[in-house]
Amino acid sequence: MITSLLLLALAAAGQTADPLAPAREGKTQCVVPNAEKKTCLGTTRYKISGASYESTTQLFLAPTPLITMEVRTKGAIKDGQLCETISLADFQGGTVLVNGAPADEATATAVKSQMVAAISPLDGKAACTTIKPAEGGLLTNELTIDGAVRADLSQKFIWVGDKDGYKLGN
């Protein structure tokens, strides 16, 4: 699940001249979608300014109680890819929620500690995502870390609109 969280935080938009074209239309990236349940293991919204972006990713961590985490990152669109430098500070500064409300300090600290432990080997590394078509109308994120493809971090996603009814879950 930690690789899911990393990829969600670095998720990209599309392998087109403008990989964020769907985001510019108000769509949200839904990673590891379950079309039957209309759920996503994570969602990412983008705020775009020129060739730069800010992303807000919500991560599904546990169903009962519902534990989620929100992580904000910044990056740049380069050669049709979304690129960022992985930063532990982004995860340390994330917001942990339990049933939609801010988690108590002990829960937030425990969740963030697990995230930081999983992400720390990647701290400071360059990460870029390219989007490739996948079966069934899905797209696949292809993540590179310092220029090396990480197939173990590839995940499927779809673009969804607010009216599509998708939410965090498994």
N, C-alpha and C positions, 0 to 999 in steps of 0.2 A: 504494500500500500504506500510505502514511503516513496517509491519510484513514481507512483501515480501522482503523489502530491508535488514532487519536483516538476514533473512534466506539466501538471496543471498550472503551476506557477509560471512556467515558461511557454505555455501553449501558444500556438501561432494561428494565423487566420486563413491563409490560402496561398497556393502557389500560382499567383497571377501577377500582373504588373503592379497591382495594389493588393497585397495579401490581406489588407484590412477592409476591403470594399464591403463585405457583409456587415462589419462592425459600423462602418460609416452609415449604413442603412438602419442602424439600431438593433442589429442582431447580437446575440450572445453565443459564445462558444460553449457547447455542452460536450464535455469529455466523458467517454465511456457511457454513451446513452443507452437507456433501456426504453425502447419505443413503446412497449406494452404498458409499462408502469409510468412512462413519461418522467423518468428520473435521469440524473446525471451524477457521476461521482465528483464532478467539479464543474464550475461555470466560470467564464472569464469575460469581463466587459472591458472595453478599451476606450480611452480618451485620446484622440489623435490630434497632433499638432505638427503639420508639415511631415517630415520624415521621422519624427519621434512619437512615442506613445507612452501612456501610462496604463497599466492594467490592474484590475481588481479581480482577484481570483477567490472564489469561495470553494472550500474543500469540504467534502463530506467525510467525517472521521468515524462516527459511530451512530447507530440508529436509536438506541434506548439507553439513557436519554440521548436525544439528538445532539451530537457534538459536531460543530463545524468550525472552520477557521478561515479568516479572511486575510489575504496577503496582497500587498500592493508592490508592484515593481515598475521599473522604467526601462525603456529600451529604444532601439532604433531599427528602422526598416532599411536593410542593406541587401542589394541584389535579389530582391524578392523574398528575403528571409526576415524573420523577426529575431533580433539579436539583443542579448543582455549579458551582463556580468553577474554571475550567481553571487548573492550576498547573504551571509547569515543574518545580517542586520534586518533584512526584509522579513525573515521568518521570526526573529526575536521581536520585531515590532508588530507582528500580526495580532489580530483580535480573535480570541477564542470565545465561542458562544455555546451555551447549553440551552436547548429548547428556545433558541432565538434571543436569549438574554446574555449579557456579558457573564462569562464564567467567573467563579470565585478565584482568588489569587492562586490557591493551591492547584486547582485544575488547570488553569492557564499555564502555570509554571511547568506542570508535568507534561502537558501537550507540547509546549514550546521546547522543552528539553529533549523530547523524543525527536522532534523535527530537526533541531540543531544537530543532534548526534548523527542523524541520517544524512544531512546536507553538508556537514563540515568538510568532508573530503573534496567537495566540489567548490568550496568557497573561493571566490576570486577568479574562477575559470570562465572562459567565454562560452556562451551557449547560444546556438542559433537553431531555429526551427524552420523546416521546409515542409510544405503540405503536399501530400501525394494522394491520388484517388485510391479508394479502397472498395471492396465489394459492397453491394447493397446500398449504394448511394452515400456511403460514409466517406470520410476523409481520414487520412492517417498523418499524424505529426511525425516527422523524422527529425530527431534531435541530434545535433552534433555538440560535443564538448571539446573545446580547444581543437576544433577541426575534424575530430574523429566521430563517425556515425555511431550512435548508441542505440542499436536496435532494441535492446532491453528496456529502453525508455519510450519506445514508440507506442502511441495509443490512438484509438479511433475517436472521432468526434463528428458532430454535426453543428450547423448554425441554426439557432432557434430564435424566434421572436417572442415577445412577452405574451402574445395571445396564443402561443402554441401550448401553454400549460405545463412546461417542464419545471421540475424543482430538484433540489439536492436529495439524493437518496441512492439506494442500490437496488 
